[in-house]
Amino acid sequence: MPVYAICPICSKTIEISREPKLTCPECESQFGYAELQRKQLLIDEDMEQVELEKAKRYFNSGDFTNALNHFKFALEYNKNSYVAQYYLGLSNIYSHDVMDMIAGNKGEGIQIQDRFKFVPVLVDMVKKSLLALSYSNAAIPDKLAFITEVLTETKAIITRRLLNRDSMFTNNIDAYRKQSIADLTLIMELFTIDREQIMSFAPEVAKALAELVDCCLKVCYKAVQTVIHDDKLYTPNDFDYKKLSALCNELCFFGHSFDPNFDSSPYSPDFSQNYDFNIKVLKKFEEFDSKHQTHGKKHIITDIDEYEAILKEAAKALKFTYTNCYRSMCSRQVARHSELFFKGFDLVYRLLLPSVVQMEDKQMELRPNKYPDIEERCDMLTRFLVDAYELNPNTIGAGLHNFYEKLYEIMSIHYVPAIEQMGKNKSRNNLYYQQILFDCAISCAPALRKYVDFSPETDKARAKLVKICRNATEEFLLHAGITIDEIEQSNFFRPILHISNALVEEENE
Protein backbone atom coordinates (compact mmCIF):
# COMPACT_ATOMS: atom_id res chain seq x y z
CA MET A 1 0.00 0.00 0.00
CA PRO A 2 1.52 3.41 -1.01
CA VAL A 3 2.51 5.90 1.69
CA TYR A 4 1.89 9.60 1.11
CA ALA A 5 3.48 12.61 2.73
CA ILE A 6 3.84 16.37 2.25
CA CYS A 7 7.19 17.65 1.08
CA PRO A 8 8.61 20.02 3.74
CA ILE A 9 10.11 22.21 0.99
CA CYS A 10 7.52 22.51 -1.83
CA SER A 11 4.43 21.37 0.18
CA LYS A 12 3.34 18.98 -2.59
CA THR A 13 1.69 15.65 -1.78
CA ILE A 14 4.17 12.92 -2.75
CA GLU A 15 4.40 9.16 -2.60
CA ILE A 16 7.29 7.94 -0.41
CA SER A 17 8.90 4.78 0.88
CA ARG A 18 9.89 4.12 4.49
CA GLU A 19 13.55 4.92 3.96
CA PRO A 20 15.79 7.11 6.13
CA LYS A 21 16.77 9.38 3.21
CA LEU A 22 14.12 10.56 0.75
CA THR A 23 14.07 12.80 -2.36
CA CYS A 24 11.02 14.81 -3.42
CA PRO A 25 10.07 13.88 -6.98
CA GLU A 26 8.64 17.38 -7.49
CA CYS A 27 11.40 19.72 -6.24
CA GLU A 28 14.22 17.17 -5.78
CA SER A 29 14.92 18.38 -2.24
CA GLN A 30 16.18 15.78 0.25
CA PHE A 31 14.87 15.06 3.74
CA GLY A 32 14.46 12.13 6.12
CA TYR A 33 11.50 10.03 7.10
CA ALA A 34 12.04 11.07 10.72
CA GLU A 35 11.73 14.72 9.72
CA LEU A 36 8.34 14.03 8.15
CA GLN A 37 7.20 12.31 11.34
CA ARG A 38 8.48 15.13 13.52
CA LYS A 39 6.77 17.84 11.44
CA GLN A 40 3.53 15.79 11.17
CA LEU A 41 3.75 15.75 7.38
CA LEU A 42 2.85 12.09 6.95
CA ILE A 43 -0.63 11.57 5.50
CA ASP A 44 -3.00 9.07 7.05
CA GLU A 45 -5.59 8.67 4.30
CA ASP A 46 -7.68 6.19 6.24
CA MET A 47 -8.15 8.46 9.25
CA GLU A 48 -8.65 11.44 6.95
CA GLN A 49 -11.56 9.64 5.27
CA VAL A 50 -13.03 8.59 8.63
CA GLU A 51 -13.08 12.22 9.83
CA LEU A 52 -14.39 13.50 6.49
CA GLU A 53 -17.29 11.06 6.59
CA LYS A 54 -18.16 12.05 10.18
CA ALA A 55 -17.87 15.74 9.31
CA LYS A 56 -20.08 15.46 6.23
CA ARG A 57 -22.78 13.66 8.19
CA TYR A 58 -22.85 16.51 10.69
CA PHE A 59 -22.71 19.04 7.85
CA ASN A 60 -25.62 17.49 5.96
CA SER A 61 -27.72 17.36 9.14
CA GLY A 62 -27.09 21.06 9.81
CA ASP A 63 -24.81 20.56 12.83
CA PHE A 64 -22.11 22.87 11.55
CA THR A 65 -20.26 23.24 14.85
CA ASN A 66 -19.48 19.50 15.08
CA ALA A 67 -18.84 19.38 11.34
CA LEU A 68 -16.28 22.15 11.69
CA ASN A 69 -14.42 20.25 14.45
CA HIS A 70 -14.20 17.05 12.43
CA PHE A 71 -13.02 18.86 9.31
CA LYS A 72 -10.22 20.25 11.49
CA PHE A 73 -9.36 16.68 12.55
CA ALA A 74 -9.25 15.62 8.90
CA LEU A 75 -6.74 18.40 8.21
CA GLU A 76 -4.54 17.08 11.02
CA TYR A 77 -4.29 13.77 9.15
CA ASN A 78 -3.71 15.48 5.78
CA LYS A 79 -2.69 19.13 5.65
CA ASN A 80 -3.35 19.05 1.88
CA SER A 81 -6.94 17.87 2.28
CA TYR A 82 -8.58 20.42 0.01
CA VAL A 83 -12.03 18.99 0.73
CA ALA A 84 -11.56 19.50 4.48
CA GLN A 85 -10.15 22.99 3.92
CA TYR A 86 -13.16 23.95 1.79
CA TYR A 87 -15.82 22.56 4.09
CA LEU A 88 -14.10 24.04 7.13
CA GLY A 89 -14.75 27.56 5.80
CA LEU A 90 -18.19 26.58 4.57
CA SER A 91 -19.17 25.23 7.99
CA ASN A 92 -18.03 28.47 9.61
CA ILE A 93 -20.18 30.53 7.23
CA TYR A 94 -23.22 28.25 7.46
CA SER A 95 -23.08 28.20 11.26
CA HIS A 96 -23.50 31.98 11.20
CA ASP A 97 -26.35 31.64 8.69
CA VAL A 98 -28.17 29.60 11.34
CA MET A 99 -27.40 32.25 13.95
CA ASP A 100 -28.74 34.91 11.58
CA MET A 101 -32.00 33.01 11.27
CA ILE A 102 -32.32 32.73 15.04
CA ALA A 103 -31.55 36.43 15.43
CA GLY A 104 -34.18 37.27 12.81
CA ASN A 105 -36.80 35.20 14.60
CA LYS A 106 -35.98 37.03 17.82
CA GLY A 107 -36.36 40.36 16.05
CA GLU A 108 -32.83 41.61 16.66
CA GLY A 109 -32.18 44.94 14.99
CA ILE A 110 -28.65 44.20 13.78
CA GLN A 111 -28.20 41.03 11.79
CA ILE A 112 -25.35 38.79 12.86
CA GLN A 113 -24.21 38.60 9.23
CA ASP A 114 -23.19 42.25 9.51
CA ARG A 115 -21.16 41.54 12.65
CA PHE A 116 -19.58 38.34 11.34
CA LYS A 117 -17.11 39.29 8.60
CA PHE A 118 -18.00 36.43 6.31
CA VAL A 119 -16.27 37.78 3.18
CA PRO A 120 -12.72 37.39 4.60
CA VAL A 121 -13.70 33.86 5.68
CA LEU A 122 -15.15 33.16 2.22
CA VAL A 123 -12.10 34.45 0.33
CA ASP A 124 -9.75 32.66 2.70
CA MET A 125 -11.74 29.43 2.22
CA VAL A 126 -11.46 29.61 -1.57
CA LYS A 127 -7.78 30.53 -1.62
CA LYS A 128 -6.72 27.92 0.94
CA SER A 129 -8.75 25.10 -0.59
CA LEU A 130 -7.42 25.88 -4.09
CA LEU A 131 -3.87 26.07 -2.75
CA ALA A 132 -4.31 22.68 -1.05
CA LEU A 133 -5.80 21.37 -4.31
CA SER A 134 -2.73 22.51 -6.25
CA TYR A 135 -0.47 20.70 -3.75
CA SER A 136 -2.53 17.50 -3.84
CA ASN A 137 -2.14 14.68 -6.30
CA ALA A 138 -5.77 14.91 -7.45
CA ALA A 139 -6.56 14.02 -11.06
CA ILE A 140 -7.46 16.80 -13.54
CA PRO A 141 -11.17 15.84 -13.78
CA ASP A 142 -11.43 15.85 -9.97
CA LYS A 143 -9.76 19.27 -9.82
CA LEU A 144 -12.13 20.73 -12.39
CA ALA A 145 -15.20 19.36 -10.64
CA PHE A 146 -14.00 20.67 -7.27
CA ILE A 147 -13.13 24.18 -8.51
CA THR A 148 -16.50 24.47 -10.25
CA GLU A 149 -18.30 23.39 -7.09
CA VAL A 150 -16.35 25.91 -4.98
CA LEU A 151 -17.08 28.83 -7.33
CA THR A 152 -20.75 27.92 -7.68
CA GLU A 153 -21.17 27.83 -3.91
CA THR A 154 -19.19 31.05 -3.54
CA LYS A 155 -21.55 32.78 -5.96
CA ALA A 156 -24.57 31.47 -4.03
CA ILE A 157 -23.17 32.76 -0.73
CA ILE A 158 -22.34 36.19 -2.17
CA THR A 159 -25.80 36.42 -3.72
CA ARG A 160 -27.44 35.46 -0.45
CA ARG A 161 -25.31 37.72 1.70
CA LEU A 162 -24.38 40.79 -0.34
CA LEU A 163 -27.46 41.22 -2.52
CA ASN A 164 -29.92 40.64 0.30
CA ARG A 165 -28.75 43.29 2.75
CA ASP A 166 -32.05 45.06 2.31
CA SER A 167 -32.27 46.22 5.90
CA MET A 168 -28.87 47.93 5.76
CA PHE A 169 -29.58 49.31 2.29
CA THR A 170 -32.85 50.85 3.49
CA ASN A 171 -31.80 52.08 6.93
CA ASN A 172 -28.15 53.01 6.47
CA ILE A 173 -27.19 53.38 2.83
CA ASP A 174 -23.82 54.96 3.69
CA ALA A 175 -22.86 51.92 5.76
CA TYR A 176 -24.14 49.68 2.95
CA ARG A 177 -21.86 51.39 0.44
CA LYS A 178 -18.78 51.21 2.65
CA GLN A 179 -19.42 47.55 3.49
CA SER A 180 -20.01 46.70 -0.16
CA ILE A 181 -16.76 48.43 -1.18
CA ALA A 182 -14.82 46.55 1.52
CA ASP A 183 -16.40 43.21 0.56
CA LEU A 184 -15.99 43.63 -3.20
CA THR A 185 -12.36 44.72 -2.76
CA LEU A 186 -11.66 41.45 -0.96
CA ILE A 187 -13.63 39.35 -3.45
CA MET A 188 -11.56 40.84 -6.29
CA GLU A 189 -8.66 38.75 -4.96
CA LEU A 190 -10.44 35.66 -6.26
CA PHE A 191 -10.14 36.93 -9.84
CA THR A 192 -6.37 37.38 -9.52
CA ILE A 193 -5.65 33.83 -8.34
CA ASP A 194 -3.02 32.16 -10.51
CA ARG A 195 -4.60 30.99 -13.76
CA GLU A 196 -3.08 27.51 -13.49
CA GLN A 197 -4.18 27.14 -9.88
CA ILE A 198 -7.81 28.07 -10.54
CA MET A 199 -7.77 26.48 -14.03
CA SER A 200 -9.59 29.45 -15.56
CA PHE A 201 -8.65 28.17 -19.03
CA ALA A 202 -11.27 25.42 -18.60
CA PRO A 203 -14.68 26.47 -20.07
CA GLU A 204 -16.67 25.34 -17.00
CA VAL A 205 -14.39 27.29 -14.63
CA ALA A 206 -14.40 30.41 -16.83
CA LYS A 207 -18.20 30.25 -16.92
CA ALA A 208 -18.38 30.00 -13.11
CA LEU A 209 -15.99 32.95 -12.72
CA ALA A 210 -18.01 35.05 -15.17
CA GLU A 211 -21.15 34.30 -13.14
CA LEU A 212 -19.33 35.39 -9.99
CA VAL A 213 -18.36 38.65 -11.73
CA ASP A 214 -22.03 39.08 -12.68
CA CYS A 215 -23.07 38.76 -9.05
CA CYS A 216 -20.45 41.28 -7.88
CA LEU A 217 -21.46 43.79 -10.56
CA LYS A 218 -25.05 43.68 -9.33
CA VAL A 219 -23.82 44.57 -5.84
CA CYS A 220 -21.74 47.39 -7.30
CA TYR A 221 -24.66 48.87 -9.25
CA LYS A 222 -26.95 48.63 -6.26
CA ALA A 223 -24.44 50.38 -4.00
CA VAL A 224 -23.79 53.30 -6.35
CA GLN A 225 -27.40 54.40 -6.94
CA THR A 226 -28.93 57.43 -5.27
CA VAL A 227 -31.91 56.67 -3.04
CA ILE A 228 -34.44 58.67 -1.07
CA HIS A 229 -35.31 57.81 2.51
CA ASP A 230 -37.37 59.84 4.98
CA ASP A 231 -37.64 62.58 2.34
CA LYS A 232 -33.83 62.90 2.13
CA LEU A 233 -31.57 62.06 -0.81
CA TYR A 234 -28.60 59.80 -0.22
CA THR A 235 -26.00 60.14 -2.97
CA PRO A 236 -22.59 58.41 -2.85
CA ASN A 237 -19.82 60.78 -1.81
CA ASP A 238 -16.89 61.34 -4.18
CA PHE A 239 -14.68 58.72 -2.51
CA ASP A 240 -17.34 56.01 -2.56
CA TYR A 241 -18.36 56.84 -6.12
CA LYS A 242 -14.80 56.73 -7.45
CA LYS A 243 -14.11 53.49 -5.59
CA LEU A 244 -17.29 51.84 -6.88
CA SER A 245 -16.55 53.07 -10.42
CA ALA A 246 -13.04 51.61 -10.22
CA LEU A 247 -14.40 48.30 -8.91
CA CYS A 248 -16.98 48.25 -11.71
CA ASN A 249 -14.29 48.79 -14.36
CA GLU A 250 -12.12 46.03 -12.89
CA LEU A 251 -15.06 43.64 -12.73
CA CYS A 252 -15.92 44.32 -16.36
CA PHE A 253 -12.29 43.68 -17.31
CA PHE A 254 -12.34 40.32 -15.54
CA GLY A 255 -15.75 39.54 -17.02
CA HIS A 256 -14.36 40.00 -20.54
CA SER A 257 -11.25 37.98 -19.71
CA PHE A 258 -13.39 35.03 -18.61
CA ASP A 259 -16.00 35.37 -21.36
CA PRO A 260 -15.25 37.25 -24.62
CA ASN A 261 -19.02 37.80 -25.06
CA PHE A 262 -19.43 39.33 -21.61
CA ASP A 263 -21.70 42.39 -21.94
CA SER A 264 -21.86 45.00 -19.20
CA SER A 265 -24.40 47.29 -20.93
CA PRO A 266 -27.57 45.65 -19.53
CA TYR A 267 -26.50 46.28 -15.91
CA SER A 268 -28.57 48.95 -14.23
CA PRO A 269 -29.50 50.13 -10.74
CA ASP A 270 -33.13 49.94 -9.68
CA PHE A 271 -34.52 53.32 -10.77
CA SER A 272 -38.11 52.58 -9.74
CA GLN A 273 -37.98 54.77 -6.62
CA ASN A 274 -36.59 57.71 -8.62
CA TYR A 275 -39.06 57.17 -11.45
CA ASP A 276 -42.06 57.04 -9.10
CA PHE A 277 -40.92 60.20 -7.32
CA ASN A 278 -40.64 62.07 -10.64
CA ILE A 279 -44.10 60.94 -11.72
CA LYS A 280 -45.55 62.11 -8.40
CA VAL A 281 -43.99 65.58 -8.77
CA LEU A 282 -44.94 65.99 -12.44
CA LYS A 283 -48.48 64.88 -11.59
CA LYS A 284 -48.68 67.67 -9.00
CA PHE A 285 -47.63 70.20 -11.63
CA GLU A 286 -50.27 68.83 -14.00
CA GLU A 287 -53.01 69.07 -11.35
CA PHE A 288 -51.88 72.58 -10.37
CA ASP A 289 -51.96 73.77 -13.98
CA SER A 290 -55.39 72.24 -14.50
CA LYS A 291 -56.76 73.90 -11.37
CA HIS A 292 -55.37 77.32 -12.34
CA GLN A 293 -55.77 77.13 -16.10
CA THR A 294 -57.69 80.44 -16.30
CA HIS A 295 -54.40 82.21 -15.58
CA GLY A 296 -52.24 79.75 -17.50
CA LYS A 297 -52.02 81.71 -20.72
CA LYS A 298 -50.42 84.62 -18.89
CA HIS A 299 -48.30 82.29 -16.72
CA ILE A 300 -49.70 83.77 -13.53
CA ILE A 301 -49.47 81.86 -10.24
CA THR A 302 -52.43 82.51 -7.91
CA ASP A 303 -51.48 80.10 -5.10
CA ILE A 304 -47.76 80.70 -4.66
CA ASP A 305 -47.43 78.68 -1.43
CA GLU A 306 -48.73 75.52 -3.09
CA TYR A 307 -46.64 76.16 -6.20
CA GLU A 308 -43.41 76.77 -4.28
CA ALA A 309 -43.99 73.57 -2.31
CA ILE A 310 -44.17 71.69 -5.62
CA LEU A 311 -41.07 73.51 -6.88
CA LYS A 312 -39.19 72.40 -3.77
CA GLU A 313 -40.09 68.77 -4.49
CA ALA A 314 -39.21 69.27 -8.16
CA ALA A 315 -35.73 70.51 -7.21
CA LYS A 316 -35.23 67.34 -5.18
CA ALA A 317 -36.56 65.20 -8.05
CA LEU A 318 -34.17 66.90 -10.47
CA LYS A 319 -31.16 66.28 -8.22
CA PHE A 320 -32.36 62.69 -7.72
CA THR A 321 -32.60 62.21 -11.50
CA TYR A 322 -29.35 63.97 -12.36
CA THR A 323 -27.26 62.02 -9.85
CA ASN A 324 -28.76 58.71 -10.93
CA CYS A 325 -28.18 59.57 -14.59
CA TYR A 326 -24.58 60.66 -14.13
CA ARG A 327 -23.35 58.81 -11.04
CA SER A 328 -24.86 55.39 -11.55
CA MET A 329 -22.49 53.88 -14.16
CA CYS A 330 -25.48 52.85 -16.25
CA SER A 331 -25.73 52.78 -20.04
CA ARG A 332 -28.32 55.20 -21.41
CA GLN A 333 -29.33 52.48 -23.83
CA VAL A 334 -31.05 50.71 -20.93
CA ALA A 335 -34.74 51.55 -21.43
CA ARG A 336 -35.42 52.43 -17.78
CA HIS A 337 -32.41 54.74 -17.67
CA SER A 338 -33.38 56.42 -20.93
CA GLU A 339 -36.91 56.96 -19.60
CA LEU A 340 -35.55 58.51 -16.42
CA PHE A 341 -33.14 60.61 -18.43
CA PHE A 342 -35.89 62.28 -20.47
CA LYS A 343 -37.97 63.03 -17.36
CA GLY A 344 -35.14 65.31 -16.29
CA PHE A 345 -36.07 67.76 -19.04
CA ASP A 346 -39.61 68.24 -17.74
CA LEU A 347 -38.21 69.06 -14.33
CA VAL A 348 -35.35 71.35 -15.30
CA TYR A 349 -37.44 73.40 -17.76
CA ARG A 350 -40.10 74.03 -15.12
CA LEU A 351 -37.48 74.98 -12.52
CA LEU A 352 -35.80 77.50 -14.85
CA LEU A 353 -38.99 79.49 -15.44
CA PRO A 354 -39.51 82.56 -13.21
CA SER A 355 -42.78 82.85 -11.31
CA VAL A 356 -45.32 85.64 -11.78
CA VAL A 357 -47.46 85.89 -8.66
CA GLN A 358 -50.84 87.58 -8.40
CA MET A 359 -51.03 89.25 -4.99
CA GLU A 360 -54.17 89.96 -2.96
CA ASP A 361 -54.38 93.50 -4.38
CA LYS A 362 -54.32 92.01 -7.92
CA GLN A 363 -50.82 93.40 -8.48
CA MET A 364 -48.23 91.17 -10.13
CA GLU A 365 -45.02 90.27 -8.30
CA LEU A 366 -42.13 88.90 -10.34
CA ARG A 367 -40.15 86.15 -8.62
CA PRO A 368 -37.10 84.88 -10.49
CA ASN A 369 -35.02 81.92 -9.45
CA LYS A 370 -31.84 82.51 -7.49
CA TYR A 371 -28.80 83.00 -9.71
CA PRO A 372 -26.77 80.06 -8.24
CA ASP A 373 -29.77 77.78 -8.89
CA ILE A 374 -30.10 79.08 -12.46
CA GLU A 375 -26.39 78.51 -13.10
CA GLU A 376 -26.45 74.97 -11.68
CA ARG A 377 -29.62 73.98 -13.55
CA CYS A 378 -28.30 75.41 -16.81
CA ASP A 379 -25.25 73.18 -16.43
CA MET A 380 -27.56 70.21 -15.87
CA LEU A 381 -29.68 71.17 -18.86
CA THR A 382 -26.66 71.49 -21.13
CA ARG A 383 -25.44 68.05 -20.16
CA PHE A 384 -28.91 66.57 -20.62
CA LEU A 385 -29.24 68.20 -24.05
CA VAL A 386 -25.85 67.15 -25.40
CA ASP A 387 -26.23 63.54 -24.30
CA ALA A 388 -29.93 63.17 -25.17
CA TYR A 389 -29.48 64.64 -28.66
CA GLU A 390 -27.76 61.42 -29.71
CA LEU A 391 -30.79 59.42 -28.57
CA ASN A 392 -33.61 61.57 -29.96
CA PRO A 393 -32.57 64.83 -31.69
CA ASN A 394 -36.07 65.81 -32.86
CA THR A 395 -37.68 65.62 -29.43
CA ILE A 396 -34.79 67.44 -27.77
CA GLY A 397 -34.81 70.34 -30.22
CA ALA A 398 -38.59 70.77 -29.92
CA GLY A 399 -38.51 70.63 -26.13
CA LEU A 400 -35.83 73.32 -25.90
CA HIS A 401 -37.74 75.54 -28.34
CA ASN A 402 -40.96 75.20 -26.30
CA PHE A 403 -39.06 76.20 -23.17
CA TYR A 404 -37.70 79.35 -24.84
CA GLU A 405 -41.18 80.18 -26.15
CA LYS A 406 -42.65 80.00 -22.62
CA LEU A 407 -39.79 81.99 -21.14
CA TYR A 408 -40.16 84.65 -23.84
CA GLU A 409 -43.91 84.89 -23.19
CA ILE A 410 -43.32 85.49 -19.47
CA MET A 411 -40.64 88.12 -20.16
CA SER A 412 -42.60 89.94 -22.88
CA ILE A 413 -45.89 89.95 -20.95
CA HIS A 414 -44.62 90.86 -17.49
CA TYR A 415 -40.98 91.93 -17.33
CA VAL A 416 -40.47 94.06 -20.43
CA PRO A 417 -43.58 96.26 -19.93
CA ALA A 418 -42.70 96.77 -16.25
CA ILE A 419 -39.15 97.84 -17.18
CA GLU A 420 -40.37 100.19 -19.92
CA GLN A 421 -42.87 101.79 -17.56
CA MET A 422 -40.26 102.24 -14.84
CA GLY A 423 -37.75 103.64 -17.35
CA LYS A 424 -40.15 106.37 -18.40
CA ASN A 425 -40.94 107.31 -14.81
CA LYS A 426 -38.38 109.94 -13.82
CA SER A 427 -39.42 109.71 -10.14
CA ARG A 428 -38.98 105.94 -10.14
CA ASN A 429 -37.80 104.00 -7.12
CA ASN A 430 -34.20 103.15 -8.01
CA LEU A 431 -34.09 100.15 -5.69
CA TYR A 432 -37.13 98.62 -7.36
CA TYR A 433 -35.76 99.52 -10.82
CA GLN A 434 -32.43 97.85 -9.99
CA GLN A 435 -34.25 94.77 -8.81
CA ILE A 436 -36.51 94.32 -11.82
CA LEU A 437 -33.63 94.87 -14.27
CA PHE A 438 -31.50 92.35 -12.40
CA ASP A 439 -34.36 89.83 -12.22
CA CYS A 440 -34.99 90.21 -15.95
CA ALA A 441 -31.32 89.69 -16.83
CA ILE A 442 -30.79 86.55 -14.75
CA SER A 443 -34.14 85.07 -15.83
CA CYS A 444 -33.00 85.31 -19.47
CA ALA A 445 -29.58 83.77 -18.73
CA PRO A 446 -30.63 80.29 -20.02
CA ALA A 447 -30.86 81.83 -23.50
CA LEU A 448 -27.13 82.67 -23.48
CA ARG A 449 -24.71 80.07 -24.83
CA LYS A 450 -22.44 80.67 -21.86
CA TYR A 451 -25.13 79.03 -19.72
CA VAL A 452 -26.85 76.58 -22.07
CA ASP A 453 -24.20 75.56 -24.56
CA PHE A 454 -26.45 73.82 -27.04
CA SER A 455 -28.20 75.01 -30.20
CA PRO A 456 -29.25 72.40 -32.76
CA GLU A 457 -30.76 75.13 -34.94
CA THR A 458 -31.53 78.85 -35.01
CA ASP A 459 -34.25 79.68 -32.51
CA LYS A 460 -36.07 83.04 -32.83
CA ALA A 461 -37.44 82.89 -29.29
CA ARG A 462 -33.94 82.38 -27.95
CA ALA A 463 -32.64 85.32 -29.99
CA LYS A 464 -35.42 87.55 -28.60
CA LEU A 465 -34.53 86.51 -25.06
CA VAL A 466 -30.88 87.39 -25.68
CA LYS A 467 -31.99 90.88 -26.80
CA ILE A 468 -34.14 91.33 -23.69
CA CYS A 469 -31.25 90.17 -21.53
CA ARG A 470 -28.85 92.60 -23.21
CA ASN A 471 -31.21 95.57 -22.85
CA ALA A 472 -31.85 94.82 -19.16
CA THR A 473 -28.14 94.31 -18.42
CA GLU A 474 -27.01 97.46 -20.20
CA GLU A 475 -29.76 99.50 -18.54
CA PHE A 476 -28.75 98.13 -15.16
CA LEU A 477 -25.08 98.97 -15.66
CA LEU A 478 -25.72 102.45 -17.06
CA HIS A 479 -28.86 103.85 -15.44
CA ALA A 480 -29.83 101.80 -12.40
CA GLY A 481 -28.00 104.07 -9.99
CA ILE A 482 -25.29 101.63 -8.91
CA THR A 483 -21.61 101.80 -9.82
CA ILE A 484 -19.39 98.95 -11.03
CA ASP A 485 -17.43 99.07 -7.78
CA GLU A 486 -20.65 98.75 -5.80
CA ILE A 487 -21.73 95.82 -7.99
CA GLU A 488 -18.41 94.04 -7.45
CA GLN A 489 -18.77 94.47 -3.70
CA SER A 490 -22.36 93.23 -3.72
CA ASN A 491 -22.86 89.50 -3.19
CA PHE A 492 -26.38 89.85 -4.56
CA PHE A 493 -25.83 91.96 -7.71
CA ARG A 494 -22.38 90.63 -8.73
CA PRO A 495 -23.88 88.00 -11.14
CA ILE A 496 -24.92 90.83 -13.49
CA LEU A 497 -21.23 91.18 -14.36
CA HIS A 498 -21.06 87.48 -15.28
CA ILE A 499 -24.09 87.96 -17.53
CA SER A 500 -22.50 91.03 -19.11
CA ASN A 501 -19.38 89.01 -19.95
CA ALA A 502 -21.57 86.21 -21.33
CA LEU A 503 -23.31 88.74 -23.61
CA VAL A 504 -19.92 89.91 -24.93
CA GLU A 505 -19.02 86.29 -25.71
CA GLU A 506 -22.42 85.88 -27.39
CA GLU A 507 -21.65 88.79 -29.76
CA ASN A 508 -18.19 87.44 -30.58
CA GLU A 509 -19.49 84.02 -31.67
C-alpha positions, 0 to 999 in steps of 0.5 A: 500500500503506497505511503503519502506525505507532504514535502517540507520544501515545496508542500506537494503531496508525494508518494514515499517509501519508508527509507531514512533518506528521501528525495522529493520527486517534485522539487528534488529536495532531500529530507528524512522520514524522521523529519516528516514524522516530527513535522507531522507531514505524513498523510493518514488517508484512512483516518482522513476519510473517517473524519471527512465522513463524520464531518459530512454527516454533521454538515448534511444534518445542519450541525455545523459546529461538530462538522467544523471540528471534524473537518479540522481533525481531517486536516490534522491527518492530511494538511493538503486535504482540500475537501476539508479545507473547503468545508471548514470555511463553509461550515463556519459561514453556514453556522453563522447563517443559522445564527442569523436566522435565530436572530431574525426570529428574535427580532434583533435589529442588527443582523449577525451577518453584519457583525460576522465578517463572512467575506474574509472567511469566504475568500480565505476558504477559496484561496486555501482550498485551491492552494491545497488542491494545487499541492494535492495529487488529485486528477485533472477531472477531480480538480475541475469538478471541485473548482466548479463546485467551490465557485458555484457555492461562492456565488450562491453565498455572495448572492445570499449575503451581499445582494440581500442586505435590504435592511442595511440598504434601506436604513443606512445606505452609507454603511451599505456602500462602505461595506459593499466596497470593503467586501468587493475589494476582498472578493476581487482577490479571487479573480487574480488567483493564478490561472493555473491554480484556478484552471480558468482556461477550462470552459466550466471554470471560466463560466463560473468565474463570469457568473461570480463577476455578474453577481459582484457587478449587481452589488456594485450597481446597487451600492452606487445608486442614489436613493431617497429615505425619509424625504432625504436624498442619499448620494454616494460621496466622491470617494465612494463613487470613485471606488465603486466606479473603479471596482466596476471597471475592474469587474468588467475587465475580468468579465471580458477575460473570462468570457469574450461575449461578456456584456456589461451594458444591460447592468442597471441600478433599480430606478423605480424609486426615482421614477415614481418620485418624478411621476408624483412631482410631475403629476402635482404640476399637472393638477396645479396647472389644470386647477389654475388654467384660467391664468395659465395663458399669462403664466400667472401663479395665484397660489404661490405657497402651493406652487413653491412647495411643488417647486421644492419637491421638483428641485429634489426630483431633479437632483435625484434624477441627475445624480442617478443619470450621471453617477450610476455607471449605467448605459443610457441604452437601458430603457429604464435609464433612458426613460428617467433621463428624459424626465429630467427635461420636464423638471429642469425646464419648469425649474428654470422658469420665473414665477409671476405671482398675483397678490391679494391686491391684484398686483403682479409680483415677479419672482425669479429663481436665485442665480446660483440655482439658475447657473447649476440647472443650466449646467444640468440642462446642457449636459442633458441636451448634449447627451440626449441629442444622440438618442432623440434629436427631434424631441430634444430640439422641440422641447428646448424651443418650447421652453424658450417660447414659454420663457419669452412669453413670461418676459414679454408679458410681465418683465419688459412692460414693467421695465419700460414703464419704470424707465419712463418714470423719472421719479422711479424707485431706483431700488425697485428699478435695480431689482426688476432689471436684475431679475430680468437679466438673470431670468434670461440667462438660459438663453445665453450660450455661456449658460446653455451651450447647445443650439441644434438650430436657429431659434427666434425665441432664444434670440429675442430673449438674448436681446431682452437680456442685453437691454436689461443688463445694459440699462442696469449697468448704465442707469440703475444708480449703482456703480461697477465698484458697488456691484463688485462688492455686492454679493447679490448683484455681482452676477450681473457682471457674469451675464455682461461678460456672457453677452460679450461672448455671445456677440463674438461668436 
